[in-house]
C-alpha cells in the first residue's frame, strides 16, 4: 500500500492517540491519520509543536519527518535507524565491505541512467537529445571522465535556455527544483533505512558532513522527473514554492511507474530498487535496475 504524505503549513499541535496522529489547530482537532498509513510528514511552520510520542511512533513505522526552513524548503529529516531492519548488522557489513570495482560499476550505471532520463525529459518536450545520446555511450566505470558534469551543461541549456544557471540559493525555477529534489531525497532515504542500509555510506558521494550520501547517489536519475514538472510549472508562470506547486511536486511520489514489467506507484518502486541495491552489495547481481516513469508530461 502506498503511504500518505502529509504537508502541514500552519501552526499546529501534533500528538498521538490510539496509534493515530492527531493534528490540532487553535484547540480543535482538524485532522487525524493512522500512523501506519503515513510515509512522509512535512512540517513547514515555525509554530508547529509535536510530542516525543509522535516522533517515536513515526520512527517505529519508518515515517520520514521533514523540517522546512523559512523559505518553506526541506532543510532536514529524521529517519529511523535502530529498528529499520531485522538484519541491519549483516546488511551494514556488506554495505561497508563493498569493493572499489563494484562501487565504480554502480556509479557508472547511475550516471548512465541519469543521462538517459535527462534525454527522455528533453524528448518529451520536443528538444534535441543527440549530444546526450553520444555522452551516455562514453560513460566509463566510476565516470572517470566526468560525463555527468558534461551532460549537465548540455542538459540545462536545452531545458531552460542559455541564461539559466543551476544555483541552490536562487529563487524561481531553482527554488522549485530544490523542493522537488528534497522530497525525492527524503523518500529515497526512507526506503534505504527500511531496507536495513545506512544512508550515510554512499557509492560516490562521500562528504563527511552529509548524512544522506547514499540517498544522493540513488536519486540522481530521478532528478529529471522533477525537472519536467518544474518546466511545466514555469511555463504556466508558477515560479514560487506555494501550496499549488508543492502539491504538484509531491504528487510525483504517487505517479505510476514501471518496474520489471509491473506497474506501481513510484514510492513503492523505490523499495524494490533498494532490494536490487542490496543484491548488488552481496554480489548476487551486478546491475541496478531503475523504474521507468509511465507518463512524462503531466496535466
Helices and strands as residue ranges (DSSP letters): E 4-8, E 13-17, E 20-25, E 28-34, G 35-37, E 38-43, E 49-50, H 52-60, E 64-68, E 74-78, H 88-96, H 100-124, H 130-136, G 141-143, H 147-160, H 173-194, H 213-218, G 220-222, H 223-235, H 243-250, G 251-254, E 256-259, E 262-265, H 266-281, E 292-293
